[in-house]
Amino acid sequence: MAETYWKAAAKALREKVKNLKSLFPDQTKITKDAKPVSPLAPKSGFPALPRILGVEFAAVEAGIRYQNRKDVMLVQLAPGTTIAGAFTRSSTRSGCVRDCQTKLATKVPTGAGAALIVNSGNSNAFTGKAGDKAVAAITNNVATALNIPVSRVFSSSTGVIGEPLPYDRIITKIPQLISNLRENAIDMAAQAIMTTDTFPKGSAATVQGEGGPIHIAGIAKGSGMIAPDMATMLAYIFTDAKLPQASLQKLLSRNINATFNSITVDSDTSTSDTLILCATGQSPAAEPKGTILKAFETALHGVMRDLALQIIRDGEGATKLVEIRVTGAKTNADAAKVAFSIANSPLVKTAISGEDPNWGRIVAAIGKSGATADRDRLSIRFGDILVAEKGWRNPKYQEKDGAAYMLQDELVIAVDLGIGRAKRSVWTCDLTNRYIEINADYRS
């Protein structure tokens, strides 16, 4: 009887909260015409990012797909800038991605400058030779205009797949982009790369180096089609550190798994995922080594993690930020299998959306993951609340406690498998009606 009472009470509480939310449609109920900022967006808005010496930004309206909004951005990088990258491993990756990968494997001309050019609204993916022609035309025109080798011009495109890119609209805007270049326009660049994003994403850090400060500033876009596969979005990070290319690539590769490769909105990897890290060497500080290099890597990791979590906070239709924390796994691979099985489960994500503490769906997700697991050794927690252990629900667990916890905007679902020492945390969001609306109407 007590259990039935508390289930009814929890259901009544959820209904009351939903009724209260309905009184504020601008924040919780989104129509097709209205596009308010995600309720999980940083309350302080776009952060004040430090200027990175040797980097200039510009953004313009080119009308690629969107009207009355900036949709192309250009970044000019000082001579001697080193560049590292990570990209989607999709077998249908775009021409931009393939071109960037080829150029990063090419020997860099001594003292050459570099540039990034990015458009939103059209991904230029699965467009055959026409897509390759578009990439070549855009990068060649930028190279000529800036007097740099074309092998040092990196492009990205994001948006609808399978439609030819009207690259002439970008090319005609190159003179305007160049005339608008300035160090303090990174915020406009962040806006220009957005698609279904509801807010621009930025993050920064500063490390005290030997001889002066070392700055890091990054921007990213991402909202849907987010799943781990070497990048999972578009992101561009800049630092004035003096770092050779090989060292820069190692730093990026070491930190991608626990950041951008630990987020998922919908389990779908994009054809265009790109992460580029640029080091201009313009800081007065010496090349970071020893403890300073460790501090720099920690700061870089923090920027990457912050940008990754902002993408989840802007997950299409998201109202909950959820960390899936798995410990006690037999292997790292098993920990990842369990974490992503839970994070990508539509049943788990819809229960979270409905603020229903349905831990049985978590049990099911663990079981289907393919990882080694023992029913009688695993435990499940909602935050600090022990929900289940030893093959059964915790006798002290009360449904009302789980229901109250689910009302929070940020949640932690913790699973300890009890059979090893491996662990993995991933971040996801809930699955709402708004996600369906956005993706059902994406091309209309």
FIPAKE-277506 format. One record per atom (N, C-alpha, C): x, y, z. Coordinates in steps of 0.1 Angstrom, whole numbers, plus 5000, padded with zeros to 4 digits. Atoms other than C-alpha are relative to their C-alpha. Layout:
XYZ...
END
This chain:
500849885000500050005000500950135000499149884999502850245009500650034987499449985013504550184976499150064990501049955009501350244957499750155003500249864996500850564976501050104995498949915004504250704969500150014985500149995014503950614932499050104995501049915004500750804930500450145003499649874996502251094949501150064991499049955009505251114926499450044987500749975013503051104895499350135001500749874998500951384910500950125000499049904999504051584917500550044986499549975014505351544881498950084992501149935007501951654868499950145004500149864995501951964890501250084993498949935006505452054877499850034985500349975014504352014841499050104998501049905001501352224847500650145002499349884997503552494862500850054988499149975011505952474833499150064988500849965011503052524808499650155001500349864998502552874823501150094994498949925006505852974808500549944987499850075012505752864772501350054993498849945006508653094762501349925004498850074995511052884783499949844998500150154999509652524782499249944988500850055011507152494753500450084987499449935012508752574719499149974988500750025012506652624688500949994988499250015012507852574653500650144996499549875004508152944648500950075010499249944990509753034681501249915003498850074998513352944688500750065012499449954988514153044724501349935003498850064996517552974738499849885009500150124991518052634755499950045014500049974985517052644792501249965007498750044993520452484799501150094996498949915005522452764782500650075012499349924990525052944803499250135003500849884996523153214822500750134997499249885002525953464816500150034985499849975014525753434778501349964995498750035006528753424755501150065008499049954991531853464775500950104994499049915005534453734772501349924997498850085003537253554754501250094997498849925002540853684754500450004985499549995013542353804722501349914999498850095002544853554708500950074990499249935009547753734692500349914988499750075012548253624656498749934994501250065006544553534650499050124998501049905003541953754633498749934994501350065004538253684626499150104992501049925007535553804603498849914997501250085004531953694595499150094992500949925009529453794569498749924997501250065005525953714555500249964985499950045014526253514523498849934994501350065005522753364521500249864995499850145004523953004518498749925002501350054998520752884533499150095009500749924991519753124560500050154995500149865003518653484555500150095012499849904989519553784576500749955012499150054989522153604597501449974994498650035004525953554594500149854998499950145003526753224578501349964994498750035004530353244567501050075009499049944992533353304589501449974994498650025004537053354581501050035011499049984990540053314604501450014993498749995006543453444594501049985011499050044990546453294613501450054996498649945002549953444616500949904994498950095005552953304598500649925011499450084990554453014617499049935009501050074992551152894632500049854998500150155002551052524639498649965002501450045000547852334634499949855002500350144998546452004647498549984998501450025003543151844639499549865004500750134998540651554646498750014992501250005009537851454623499249885001500950125001534951224618500749894992499650125007535750874607498949944992501150055009532550844588500549974986499650045014532950664555499350094990500749905009530650934540500450145004499649874995532651224554500150104988500149895011532551554534501350024994498849965007534951694509500950095008499249914992536051954534500849925010499250094990537051684560501249934993498950075007539051484534501150104996499049905004540751804522500850045012499349974987541651904558501049895004499250114996543051564565501249994991498950005009545151574534501050115002499149894998546551914541500849995013499350014988547451834577501149904999498950105002549551544564501150054990499149945009551351774540501150085007498949924994554751934548499750154999500349864999554252294559501150094995499049915004556152564540500550095011499449934989558552744563499450145001500549864997556953054579498750034993501349975007553653024560498950035010501249974993550553184573498949894997501150105002547152994574498750075001501349944999543453044573499049895001501250094999540152874582498850074994501249955005536952934563498949905002501150094996533652794575498750064996501449955003530052814562499049915008501150074995526852704578498850004990501250015008523552594562500149894989499850105010525052344538501349935003498850074996527452064547500949964989499250045011528752004512500549855001499750144998528651634521499249914990500650095009527751354497499550084987500249925012527951594468501049974989499250055011530451394447501150104996499049915005532951574425499750155001500449864998530951894427500450055013499649964987531651904464501550025000498549995000535451854458500350134992499849885007535252134432499750135008500449894991533552364457501150035010498949984990536252304483501350064993498849955007539052364458499850154996500249865004537452684445500150105012500049914988536852834480501450015005498649994993540352744494501050074991499149945010542152854462499850155000500249865000540453194463500450065013499649954987541153244500501650014999498550005000544853144494500550124991499649895009545153394465499850135007500349874994543553674484500950035012499249984988545653624515501549984997498650035004548853534496500649895009499450114993549353204514499849874992500250135008549752844501498649945002501450064999546452674494500049885010499950114990547752384515499950045014500249944986547352614545498750065002501349954999543752694539499149895003500850114996541352474558498550045000501449965000537652474552499149905007501050094994534552334569498650054995501449975003530852324560499149925009500950074991527952234582498550044996501449985003524252194575499449884993500750115007522051994551501049924991499250105008523651684535499449984986500450055013523451604498499550114990500449895008522751954484501350074995498849935005525352124461500250135008499649874993527152414479500150114990499949895009526552744462501250095004498849954995530152824467500450144994499849875006530053134444499650115010500449904990528253314472501050025011498949994990531153244495501250084994498949945006533753344470499850154998500249865002532153684463500150085013499949944987532253754500501450015006498750014995535953684504500750145002499549874997537054054499499450075012500649934988534554174525500549935013499550074988535653904549501450055004498749964997539254004546500150155005500149864995538454374550499550025014500650004987536554294582500849935010499250084991539254084598500550095012499549934988540054184634500149905011499750094989541254024666498849985009501150004990538154094687498649964994501250045006535553934664499749855001500350154999535553574676498649975004501550024997531953614689499249994987500750015012530753684654500349874992499750125006532653384641499249885006500750114993530953164668498550004995501449995005527553294655499849954986500050035014528353234619500049854997499950155003528952854623498849935006501150074994525652784641499049954989501150055008522852574625498850005008501150004991520152454649500450045014499649954987522152584678499150115004500849894994520252814701500950115006499049904995523352994714501449974995498650025004526953054703500849945012499250074990529552854723501450045000498649964999532852984736500549965014499450034987535352904763501550044999498749955000538753024774500849965013499250024989541652974798501350074998498749945001544953134807500949935010499050074992548152974820501250095001498849924999551153154834501249934995498850065006554153064813501250065005498749944997557853134816500250124991499849885008558053494805498750074997501249935003554353574803498849905000501250095001550753444800499949934987500450075013549553184775498549995000501449995001546053224764499449894991500750105008543552964750498650064998501449965002540153054734499549914989500650105010537752824715498650034998501449995004534452824698499549874994500550135005532152534688498650024995501450015003528852454672499649865001500550134999526652154677498750005008501350014993523152064688499349874997500550135004521951754669501049934992499150085007523651474650501350005008498850004991526051444680500249865006499650134994527851114688501549994998498650005000531451034695500649934988499250075011533750964665501150094996498949915002536851184668499850154999500249854999535151524670498650035004501449994996531351514670499450154999500649865001530751884659501050084992498949915004532752184646500550075012499449924989535152334670501450054996498849935004538052574666500650065012499349964988540552634694501350074996498949925004543252894693500850035013499249974989546252954716501250084994498849935005549253184714501349935005498850084995551552914729501049974989498950045009554852824712500049855001500050154999554252454704500249954985499850075013555552244675498849924996501250075004552952064654499849875006500150134995553751724666499550005015500449984986553351834703498650045001501449955000550152014695499049894997500950115004548651704678499949905012500050094989549651484708499050055011500849944990547951724732498549984996501450015005544751724711499549865001500450145001544651354706499849945014500150064987545251274743498850055007501149944993542351494754498749994994501350005007539651424729499149895005500950114996538451094743499150035012500849974988537351234776499250134999500749885002535851544761499049994989500950005012534351564726499649864997500450145003534351184723499249945012500850054988532251154756498750075001501349945000529151334745499149944989501050055010526051214727498650065002501449954999522751384719499149894994500950095007521251124695500649884994499250115005523950864687500350014985499749985014524251004651501250084998498749925003527751104639499850074987500149915012527951384614501049964990499050025011529651364580501150115000499149885001531451694588500750035012499349974987532851664623501450044999498749955001535951874626500450075013499449934989538151994655501450044996498749945004541052224647500650085011499249934989543652344672501250084994498949925006545952634662500850075011499149944991548952764680500950104993499349895008550353104668501450025005498749974995553453114690500350145003499849864998552853484696500150045015499949974986552853464734501450045004498649974995555853624752500649895008499550114992556153304772500849904991499250115007558753034762499149884997500850125003557552704748499849935013500350064987555752534777500649865001499350134997557652244792499849965014500150044987557552034823498750035007501249974993555052154849499150104993500849915007553952444827499349944989500750075010553152214799498949925005501150074993551152004823498850095003501049904997549252314834499350044987500649975013548652404797499149894996500950115004547252064790498849995008501249994991544952084820499150114995500849885004543752424808499349964986500650045013543252294772498949905002501050104997541351994785498750075005501149934994539152224805499250084989500649935011538352434774499249904991500750105009537552124753498849945007501150054992535351984781498950095001501149904999533452304785499350024987500749995013532752334748499249884997500850125003531651974746498750005008501250004992529252014775499050114996500949905005527852334760499249954988500750075011526952124730498949925005501150084994524951894752499050095006501049914994523352184770499150064989500849955011522152294735499549884991500650115007521051944725498650034995501349975006518051974702498849965009501150024991515052014725500349965014499650054987517051934756499550095011500349934987515852024791500749955012499250064989518151804811501549974995498650045002521951774812500349885009499950134993522851414822501449944999498750075000526151264832499749855004500050144997526350884830501349965004498750034993529050774854500249855002499850154998530250414851501349975006498850044994532750264874500049855002500050144996533849914884499949904988500150085012533949784848501349914998498950095002536249504837501150064991499149935009537849704809499550144997500549865004537750064796499049994989500950025011535949934765498649975006501350044994533249774787499350125007500649894994532850094807499350104990500649915011532250294775498849934994501250065006529850034762498750025009501149984991527650064793499650145001500349864999527850434795499250054988500749955012526850494759498749924997501250075001524250224760498950075008501049924992522450414788499850144994500149875005523150754773499250014987500749995013521750664739498749935000501350075000518750464750498850094999501249915001515550634738499149985012500850034988513750464768500550085012499449934989516150614793499850154998500149865003516150954776498650065001501449954999512350984774499549995014500450014986511950874810500650135007499449884994514351154820499350134996500849885004512351404799498750015008501250004992509251294818500250005015499750004986511051314851499649885007500550134995510250954857501349925004498950084995512850764879500049854996500250135005512450454858501349934999498650065000515650274868500049864993500050125007514449954852500550014986499549985014515350104818501550015000498650004998518850164831500549855001499650144999519049794840500049944986500150055013517949704805501150054991499049945008520449934789501449945003498850074996523249774809500149864994500150135005522149434799500249984985499950015015522049504762501350054995498849935004525349684761501149914994499050095005527449374754501250005009498950004991529749454783499949895010500050104989530649204810499350065012500749954988528149254839499449895008500650104991526849064869498950065007501249944994523349134880500250025015499949994985524249064917501150085005498849924995527349284918499850154996500149865004526149604901499150085009500849904992524649914918499650124991500549895008522650204904499750125010500349894992522450554919499550124991500449875005520550874911500750115009499349914991523051134924500649925012499550074988523751024960499049895004501150104996520550804961500349864995499850145004521250434961498749944997501250055005518550294940499949845000500050155001519549924934501349955002498750074998522249684944499749855003500150144997522849314948498949934993501050075008520449214920498650045003501449964996517449404935500050145004500249874996516049734944500550025015499649984986517649884976498850015009501249994991515149825004499750135006500249874994515650175017499650114989500349915011515050334983498550035000501449965002511750534980499850084987500349945013510150634947499950155001500249854999509450984960501350075000498749945000513151044965500650014985499650005014513950944929499250104992500849915007511051144916500450155002499549874997512251454934501350034994498749975007515751414921499950034985500249995015514551384885499550144996500549865003513051744888501250094997498849915002516651884886500350014986499649985014518052034854501349924997498850075003521351854858500049875009500250134993521451484868501349924998498950105001524051214875499449865002500450144999523150854868501349925002498750074997525950634884499749855000500150155000526450264877501449955004498850074997529050054894499849864997500250145004529549714878500649915010499550084989531549584908500949884996499250115005533849364887501450044996498649965004536949574879500250145005499649874996538549914881499950114989500149905011537850074847498750085002501149904998535550374845499950094987500249915011534050614820498850095003501149914998531850924822499650054986500549945013529751044792498850095004501149914998527251324789499050004989501150015010523851324772498950105005501149924996520551504774498749924998501350075001516851404775499550014985500650015013514751324744498650055001501349944999511751554740499350014987500749975012509051634715500650104991499449895008510951934704501149944991499050075008513751704691499449954987500750055011511251544668499650114991500549895008509851874656501250064992498949945007513252014648500549924988499450095010514451714628499049964990501150035010511051644611499950124990500149885008511152004598501350064995498749955002514852044593500250064986499849955014514752094555498850094995501249935005511352274553500150155005
END
